[in-house]
Amino acid sequence: MPPADLLALYRTMARIRAFEEAAEAASQGGVQVLGAAAGAVPAKVRGPLHLSIGQEAVAAGVCAHLERADLLTSTHRGHGHTLAKGADVNRMMAELFGRSGGHNGGKGGSMHIADFSVGMLGANGVVGAGLPIACGAAHALKIRGLPQIVACFFGDGAVNRGPFLEALNWAAVYTLPVLFVCEDNRWSATTVTGPLTAGEGAAARARAIGVPAEAVEGNDVEAVSALAARLVAEVRGGGGPRFVHALTWRVKGHVSVDGQGYRDPAEINAARTADPLARARARLLAQGLAPAEIDPIDAAARDEIDAALRFAETSPPPEPAAAYDDVQTLGAGLWR
């Protein structure tokens, strides 16, 4: 991959990492030094926070080949997908803080961020629920004769739930324009996924139902990008659904306050060693780039997130009456 392309992918991963590290600190309280700003960061994140630190290469590598008008569904661990799809970082942080300036007015929080302006149909707190939503969106695109495709991110835990089978069957039967991306971080919440998954795993199940599937090293952003470029082109060309099984690592706990006492410390260390940003940086250096050409990307990401934190802090909380907005009513005055 040309250095300029790899630098662009590194930039996306750096932004995701900076965002999530800041969000983690804001969910726990404490002191976080970010670029020019330093000081106490209170526990401002509302609700649970699921981090994708260590998994950034999957989001960056896939979304690099999506157009703004393409659609995307995500999981409870969806910050990386949302950022890589182009959502505004300030409004994302404000949403985590439960503020009115957030993408969803502070009512969605970390697990339910949506930004239709960039095709992000929403993160989802229900495991596997994004799969049928993606198929519904893809079927709508096909019926209307539109050129967009849908990217559907889900975790390894979802392959053992009913919506996985239903969605892949639906996509295969109707030749839907959807790219399924299994972001396999080896853990289903606090349980190892492998012993709970019979047979040869996610890709084998996809192939068995007629969806072409390929595996990829999910912490190698170049490999993810190369595979995504080819499969996205096939889906966009009318070839029907495709399936990516990206094997990656979850560095943090299930939620940001999870101490991970249930994990072998050696396994956590292996996850940290497989860091996709470190791998991409090493490759850039091997291609002849100097650290001075890479370091400003990390600094810029930290500065951008500093600004997002300030935006979130100064954004007012929602008005109480906003609780009744966006709620289905069956009659006048029902909710008031």
N, C-alpha and C positions, 0 to 999 in steps of 0.2 A: 504494500500500500504506500502511495506517495506520502512523504512526511506531512504535507499540508492537510491531507485527509485524516491522517491519524491524529494530528493536532486538534482538528475539529472534534473528533470523537473524544479525545482527552478533555477538551474544554467542557463538553456536555457532562462527562463523568465527574469532573472537578466541581461543577455547579451543583450536581446532585449530592455529592459528598459534603460540600460546605453547608448546603441547606439542611441536610439531615443531622449533621453534627450540631448545628445551632439549634435545631428543633429538639434534639435529645437533651441538650443543656437546659433549654427553656421548659422542658417537661419535668425535669428533675429539680431545677433550681441550682444555684451555685455560681461559679465564676467561669466565664468563657471569654477568651481573648480572640477577637475576630478582626483582622486587618487593623484599621486605624482606631476602632472603638474597643474599649475594654471596660469591664466592670461586672457588677453582679447582675445575673440574668435570673429573674424570679421565675417560679414555676407557673408559666402563663398558658401553656398548651392545655386546651380543654379536651378531656376524654383520653382514651388510650392512644398510644403512638406506636406504630409498627414500622421499624426501620429496614431499609433495603441496603444498608452499608455492606459492601462486599459484592453486591449484585449489579453494580452500575453498568457493567458492560452489556448486559442483556438489553436494558432499556435504551442505552445509547446506540448500540449496534443495529437494533431493529428500527427504532424510530427515525434514524438517519435516512431511511428509504421510504418513509411515509410522507405524503403531501399534506398540506394544512387541512384540506377538505376531507381527507381520509378519516375514518372513525376509529375509536379505540375504547376498549373496556379493560378495566383493571381490577385489582384486588384490594384487600385491606392494607397491603404493603405497596401502595401505589404512587408515592411521591416521585420516584424516579421516572416512571412512565409519564406522569403528568408534566413534569419539567421537560423531559425529552421531546414531548409532543408540542411544546411551545407555550404552555400556560405561563401567565405572569407570576413571577416569583414573589412580588410584594403581596398580591392578593392571595396567593397560596399560604404565605406565612400568616396573614391576617385571618384566614379561615381556620388555621390550626389554633389561633389565639381566641377563636370564637367572636371575632369582631365584625362589625357591619361592612367593613371594607373587603371582606373575604369574597372569594368566588361565589359562595352560596350564602352570603350574608351572615356568616358565622354559625349557621345551623347545620352544616354538613360535617365540619371538623375533618380530621385527618383521614378517616375511613370512607368519607363520602364526597370528596372533592370532585366537582364536575366543571368543565369549561367547554360548552358547546361551540364557542367561537373558534376553537382549535380542534374540534372533533372529539374531544375527550368526554365520553358519555357518562363517565363516573367510576370512581373506585367503589368497592362493594364489600361490606362487612360479612356477607354470607359466602362461605367457601363454595366455589363452583358456580355461583349465581351469575357471574359475568358471561359464562359460556352461552346460555340460551339468549341472553340479551344481545350478544354479538351476532348470533345467527338471525335473530329477528331484524336487527339493523341491516345485516347483509342481504337478507331476503327482500327487505324494502328497497334497497339500492337496486337489486336485480329487477324487481317488478317495475320500477320507475325508469329503468334503462340508464341509470347514472354510472359514471366511470369510477367512482370511489371504491375502495376496499375497506375492510374492517380488520384491525389487529386485535386479537383477544389474548391478553396475558392472564395466566392463572398459575397456581403453585402445584407442587407434586401431590399435596394432600387432596386436591380437587379430583385427581384421576380415580379416586376410590368412591366418588359420589355419583349419584344418578345423573345429574345434569351433564356430566362429561360424556356419557354414552349417548344421551338424547341429542346433545348439541352436535357431536361429530356425525351421528347418523343423519340428522337434519341437513347438515352442510353437505354431506356426501350425496344424499339422495337428490338434492336440488342444485348441486354444483354451485354452491354459494361462494362469493368472493371474500373469503375470510382466511386470515393467517392465524392459526392457533400457535401460541407460544407458551410452552410449559417451562416455567422458571423454577427448575428443580433445585431447591437449596437444601434438600435432604431431610428437612424437618417439617412435620405437621404440628404446628404449635410447639408443644413440649415433648413430642413423641417422634422417634426416628421413623421415617416413612418406609424405608426398605423392607423391614420384616412384616409390614402390614400390606404390602403390595404383591399380589400373586403374579406369577408368570414373568415375562421378560420386560415388563415396565411400560411406561407411557407410550413410547414410539411404537412398540409392538401392538399395543391396543389400537392405536390410530390406524396402523396399516391393516389390521384385521378387519376394520370396518370400512376400508377403502379410501382412507385419507393418506396420501403419500407423506412420509415422515422421515426426518433426518435429525441426527444428534449432533451437538456441537459443544466444544469446550466453552462454557458460558462465561468464564473469566478472561477469555482472549477476545478483546473487542474487535480485532481485525477479523478473526474467524467468524464471529457472530455477524458482523457487517457483511462479509462476503456471502454467507449463506442467506441472510435476509435479502440482500440485493437480488439474488437469483430467484428465491421463492416469491418475493413480492412481485417480481416481473411476471412470473408464471400465473399468480393469482390475478393480477391486473389484466393479463392477456386472455382471461376467460378459462383458465385451466382448472378452476374449481379450488376447493380448500387445500391448504398445505399445513404441515405440522412441524414445528421446531421443538426439539427436546434439548434445552440448554441446561447443562449440569453446572451449577454454581455453588456458592457457599454462603450461608447466613452467618455473619460475624457476631451480630448482637443477639440479644434474647428475643423471645416472641414479642414482647413489648419493651418499651424503653426503660422500665423499672425492673426488668427481669434479670436477676443475678446469674442465671444459667447454672445453678448448682447441679442440675440434672445432666450436664454435658461433661464429657471427658476433657480436661484442660488441654490435652494433646490435640484433640479434634478442633478445639477453638483456635489453637495456635496454627494448625494447618490451614484453617480458613483465613486467618490473618496473613499467612505467608503467601496465599494465592491471590492477594490483592490485585484487582484488575488495573487500578491506576498505577501501581508500582510496575506492573508488567508492561503497560503501555509506555511509561516513562523510560524504562530500560531499553525498550525497542527504539524509541526516538533517539536516545543517546547513542545507541549502536549504529543508527543511520547517519550519525554525524552532527546532530543538533547539540548545541551547547546548553547547559543548565539555564543560562540567562535567557534562552528562548522559550523555556518551559515554565520557569518560576513565575513569570508575570501572569500566566494563566491562573495559577493557584491563588495568587494575590488578588487578582481581579474578581475571582469567585468569592473570596472571603469578603471583599469590599461590597460586592453586590448583596450578599446575605446580611451584612451589617445594615445596609440601607433597608432591606426587607424587615429586619427586626425593628428598626425605628418606625417604619410605616405601620407595622402591626401594633406596636405599643401605642402609637398616637391615633390609630383608627378607633372611633368610638364604639362602644358596645351596641348591639341591636336595640332598637326601641321595643318595649314589651309588646306593642301591637303587632310587630313583625312576626310574632309567633303564629299568627293566623294567616299570614301570606303563604301562597303556594300549597295550601291545604285544600283538598277536595271538599266541597260542600254539596249537600243534597237538598238544601232549602235555605231560604233567606233567614239569617239570624241564628243558624244552627250552632255556629262556633262562637258566637259573641254574646 
